[in-house]
Amino acid sequence: MSANGSMRPTQVSAARRRTVIDALRRGAVPESGLDLLATGLGRFEAAVDAELEAVASGASAFKAVRGEYGSGKTFFTRWLGERAKRRNFAVAEMQISETETPLHKLETVYRRLTERLTTPSFPPSALRPVVDAWFYALEEDALADGATEENLPQKVEKLLVARLAEVSRHAPSFAAALRGYRAALAEGDEATAAAVLAWLGGQPHVAAAARRAAGVRGDLDHFGAFGFLQGLLTVLKDSGHAGLFVVLDEVETLQRVRSDARDKALNALRQLIDEVHSGRFPGLYLVITGTPAFYDGQQGVQRLTPLAQRLATDFTTDPRFDNPRAVQVRLPGFTQESLIGLGVTIRDLYAAGAEAPERISEVVDDAYVADLARAVGGALGGKVGVAPRLFLKKLVGDVLDRVDQFDDFDPRQHYKLTVASSELTDVERNLAASVTASASADDIELDL
């Protein structure tokens, strides 16, 4: 532990270190290795792990994550996703937006889910490997049950019907598409097999010939999406996965869409939550993220009373006593102390892969990390809660990289923090503008 309580990473592979450092240098949240950066999340671990275990045993769970811009919602959900992957969950993360992923069109949400589906072994889209693994598992089960090479196709078909019996009640075309995919592969028709699998993933405009070959018609609609999600969960479970962890990020964007689309989206969210709690989706862990304004404001959740009732959580008490098992959890955001601790952790992680780690630790000591954290926070109007992204970007790209490459570089002498508008998010830009606006007249230089 460092003086301010941050864990110093040890025994980290070069690949994991590089993945994390490269993402921070770009000002992005790393796709993996988040356990190396996690600070202050320990209080959620026990509750989340218990929920993941329950979902892996056939339950389903829903969680709403609440936090201001910059409080780490995306980091938190990816951290959860990594914990889920370690338990052999499939994971899908998507951002809700009016143009790309409108929440009131669940068929589009399902399509984005299959496009971004990842497993511990396969990157997105892992739909085809999952389906192939499922058919392999069916064949293994059929052989274990005494099937011969001659009657194996019939035995597999019988198992397929049995495993998808419940799904076929709601979405018979899901099972039909799986049969069509397998038949096309057996005939060596790769083009048809790929087209049928695309249709199974919710893709529109699949060739009519491929749909006819599989015995399905039309495109997936809003109501059919529930049945297809149910089918995907069955396939994942039977192919050896513990479940499916899904994140709907930035749901607060619903506040900016047309009122009719917003009402439909809120109702779709209410319906989805009800289906999760009803037990229709065993093996599903669904997470949404949003700002306090979305959960509490009249343009968000409060616009639909039944949804507000389902997400109601008491946040009037001291944040120390927040219930991590509640349907809605609050991310408190960064303090100056926790931001400095994170900076020291990143400094140590970087140094572990540097050619001269002692020099990194000596030149960029804890005191300098604290000074840089305060400077970045000051450039954003003192709003430390939204400073982590920019702070880590500056620390890695402007300071640590230079110290590592130039023996005579001293950030206290040769570096002055500069913040260009083009490198800021909208929220950061607004805060930076407020600092400029509050400057006194004596601070303005005039070219006379």
N, C-alpha and C positions, 0 to 999 in steps of 0.2 A: 504494500500500500504506500502511496505517496503521502506527503504531509497533509494534503487536503482530502484524502480519503479515496482517491481513484485507484482502481486495480491496475497494476502493471501487467500487460499481457505477456504470457510466457508460452513457449512451445506452440507457436503459431506458424503454419506453413507459409512459404514464400508466396504461393498462389493466393491464399486467403488474404494475406497482408496486402498484396498488390491490388486485389479486387476492391478492398475497402479504401485504400489510399487513393486509387485512381478515381473512384466515385466522388470522394470528398473534394479532390482537386477540381472536379467539374461542378461542384456545388450540388451534387445529387445524393439521394439516399442510396446506399449500397444495396445491391440485390441479395447479397448473402454476407455472412460474417458479422451479422448485427450483434451477436452475443459478445463480440469484442468491444462494442461501444456502449452496450446497455448500462445506463446509470439510473438509479431510482426506480427500477421496474420490479425489484424483488418482491414488493408487496402484492403484485399481481400473479406471481408464479404459481403459488399453491392453488388458487382458485381456477386459473386457466388450465393448469395441468389436470385438475380433477374433472373439468368440463370436457377436455379432450379425451380423457379416459372413458367418460360416460358415452361420448359420441362414438368412440371406437367400439363400444359394447352394444351399439344399436340405438342409442338415444339421438336426439338432435338438440342444437343449442343456437341461441341468438344473442348477440351482444351489440350494443350501441356505444360507440366511443365518442366522447365529447371533448373538444379542446379548441382553443383559439388558433388562428393561423400561426404556424411556426412552433406550436407546442409539441410537435413530434407525432402526429397521428399516423402519418405514413410509416414512419420508423417503427412505431408501436405495432402496427398491424403486420408489417414484414417480420418483425421480431416474433410475433405470434405464429406467423406462417412458418418460420424456421423451426419453431418448437413442434408444430404440427408435422412438418416433413420428417423430423427425427423420429416421429411415431408412425411413419409410413403413410401419411395422409397425402392425397393429391391436393394441390393448391391452385387457386385462380384469383387474381387481383385485377380489378377494372375500375376505371374512373367514370363516374356518372356525368354525362353531359348531354345537352339537348340535341346536339348534332350527331355525336358518335354512339352514345349509349343512353338513349332516353329511357328512364325508369318505367314510364307508362307503357312501353313496348317490351314486354317480358321476353318475346321471341328474340329481340335484339340482345337483351341481357344474356340469354342463354347462348347465343351465337358468340358473343364476346368471351363468355366463360370457356367455351370449348377452344377458342382461338388462343386463350392465355393459359390453358390448362397445363400444369407442370407437375411432375412427380419427382421423388428423390433420384430417379435414374434418367429421366428424360426432360428436356427443356420444352417450352411451348412450341407448337401445339402437340401435347402428348396424347391426343385422342386416339390416333391410330395405334400406337404401341399398347395403349390400355385395352382397346378392342381386340387386338391380336392376342394379347396375354389372356383375355377372357376366353376366347375360343380354344386356346391351348389348355387352359384349366378345365374347360368342359371335356376336351378330348382325354385328358389325364383321368378325370373322374369317370368317364365312360369306360376307359380301359381297366381302371381299378374295379369297375363293376362287372367285368367279364366280357366286354365288347371285343369282337374280333375285327380284323382289318376289313372284312367284307361288310359287316353291319355297323361299323363305326359311324358313318354319316347319319344313319337312322337314330343311333343312340344319342349322338350329339344333338340332333334335332329335338329329340324327346326331352333332353335336359334343358335345352334352350326354352322350350315351351313351359316347362315346370318353373324355371328360375324367373321367367318374365311374366308369369301368370297374373300377378297383381298389377304390373305395369300395363299389360295388354288390356286390362279393364278400362284404363284411362287413355292410353295412347297405343292402340294396336299397331299403328304404323311404325313405331319404334322397333318392335320385334320383327316386323316385315322387312325393314331396312337392313337389320342385322343379317337376316337370312339372305337378302339380295347381295349384300357385301360378300358373304362367305361363298355364295354360288358363283359370283363373278371371279373371285380368286381361284376357285376350283377349276374354272374354265380358262384360266390364264388371261382373263380380260381385265387388265390393270386399269385401263381408262374408266371402265364402268364401275369397278370397285372403288376407285378414288372419288368418282362423282357421287356414288351412293353414300360413301362415308361423309362427304361434304354436306349432303342433304341431312344426314343424321346429326351433323354438328350445327344444323340450323342455317346453313348457307342458302341464300335465295338464288333463283335463276339457274338451278341445276338442269342439265339437259333433259328434255322430256323422255328421250330414249332410255336413259339411265333410270329414271323414275319408273318407267313402264317395266323395265327388266326386274326391278325390285318389288313391283306391285304396290307402289305408293303414288300419291298424286298431290299436286299443289305444293305450297310452301308452309313451313311451320308458322302457326299463328300464336297470338297472345295466350290463349287458353291451352293450346297444346304444349306450351313451354313447360308447364308444371309436370305433365306426364313424361316429357323427355328428360327433365332433370331427375325425376324418379327413376327412370330407366338407366341413366348414367350412374346414379348412385349404386344401383344393383350390379352393374357391370364392374364398377370400381371395387366393390366389396368382394365379388366372386373372383376377381383377378388378383386378390391378395392385398388390397389397400385397406387401411383402417377406416377411411372416410374421405370426405371432401371439405376443405377449408376454403371459404369464399369471402372475399372482401369487396364491398361496394364502397369505394372511396369518394370523398368530396360530394356527398349527397346534398350538401347545402346549396349546390348549384341549382337545385329545384326552385329556390326563392327568386331566381332571375328569369324563369321561363313564363310563358303566357299562363294566365290564370286557369284556363281549361286544362292545359297539359299538366300544370302543377297539381290540380285536384286529382286528375287521373293517376299521376305518379304517386301521390301520397296514399291513394286508395290501393294501388298496386303493392306498395310497401306494407300497408296494413294487412292485405290479403296474404302476402308472402310470410309475414311474421306469424299470422294465424295458422298457416299450413305447417310451418316449422314446429310450432307448439302443439299442433294436433297429432304429431307423430307421422305425418305423411312422408317425411324425408329422413328416414333413419340413416345416420352416418353423415349428416350435414351440419357443419358449424358455420353459421352465417354472421358476418360482422359488417356493420355500416359505420362510417365516420361522418362527423358533421361539427359545425361550430355551435357554441351556446345559442347564438341568434337563431339558428335553424331549429333547435329543440324548443326554445322558449318563445320565439317570435310568432306573430300572427301571419306571417308569410311562409311559415314552415309547418312544423308538426302540429302546432296549436290550431292550425286551420281545419284540421280533421280531428274532432273530439275523440273518436274511438282509437285513433293512432296515438294521440296524446296520452290517453289512459294507459295504453300498453307500454309506453316508454317512460311513464312518470317515475321519477326517482328524486329523493330528498337530498338536495345539495346545500341546505342551509346550515349544516353542521360544519365543524372544523374539518378541512380536507384530510387531516391525519386519520379521521375515523370513517372515511368513505368505505363503502362496502364493495370489495372487488367481485363479489358474487352477484351484484345487482344487474338488472337488465341494461342499465346505462352506467358507464364508468367515466370518471373525469380524469383527464390528464392535467396536472397542475402547471406544466410548463417549466422552463428553466429559471433558476435563480442565478445570481452572479456566482455563488459558490459552486453550484452544480455545473455551470458553464466552464468555469476554470478547471474543475475536476475532469470534465470531458476533454478539454484541451490538453491536459497533462497526459491523459490516457492515450490520445492520438500521438502526442509527441513521443511517448515511450514505444508505441507500436511502430512508428516510423523509424525510430532510432534502432530498433531491433533488426531492421533490414538495411541499415546504412553501413557504409564502409568505415565510418568513424563515429560509432554510437556515443562515445564519451564526449566528443565535440558537440554533437547535437544536444546532449543533455546539459552541457556546460553553457553553450551560447544561448540556447532557448531554454533557460531555466524556468522554474515554477513562477518566479517573480515576473519574468517577461511574458509568460503565457497569461498571467493575471492582468498585466498592463494592456496586452492586445485585446483581451476579452472586454475590458472596460472601455477601450477605444472604440471597438465595433459597436458595443451597446450604446455608447454616446452618439455615434453617427446615426443610430436609428432611434434617436429621441429617448434613450434610456430604457427602451422596451427590450429587456434582456430575453424575454420569452420568445421573440421572433429572431433572435440573433444567431442561433447555432449554425444554420446553413452558411451564412456569410462568414462567420467567425472561422469555421473549419476550413472553408475555401481559402481564406486569406492565410491561415496558419500553415496549411499544406503547400499551396501554390506559390505564395509570395515569400514565405519565411523558410520553412523547412527544406524545400527544394533548393533554395539558394544557399543555405548553410551547407547542405550536403554536397553541392557542386563547386562552390567557391570557398577556398580555404580562408580567405581574408574577409569574407562577408560577415558583418556584425549588424544584425537588425536594429540595434539601438542607435547605430551611427548611420547606416546606409539605407534604412527603410522608413518611410513615412506612410501611414495608412491613407490610402485614397479609395474612395467609393464612387464608381461611375454609375450613373443612372441606368445604363444599358445592362449592367450585371445584376440588377435588383429585380425581385418580384414586385408585383403591384403593391402588395402590402408593405414591403420594405421601402419601396419608392415613396409611398405616402408618408411613412414615418421620417424618412430622410428629408423630405420636403418640409415637414413641420419643423425640423431643426433649423433648416435654412431660413424659413419664414420667421422664426423667433430670434434670429440674430439681430443684434443692435445695429443702428446706423453706422456706428464707429467701426464695425467689423467689415464694412463693404469698401473694397478698394475701387477708387475712381482713377481713370486714366485721363489726367489733365494735361 
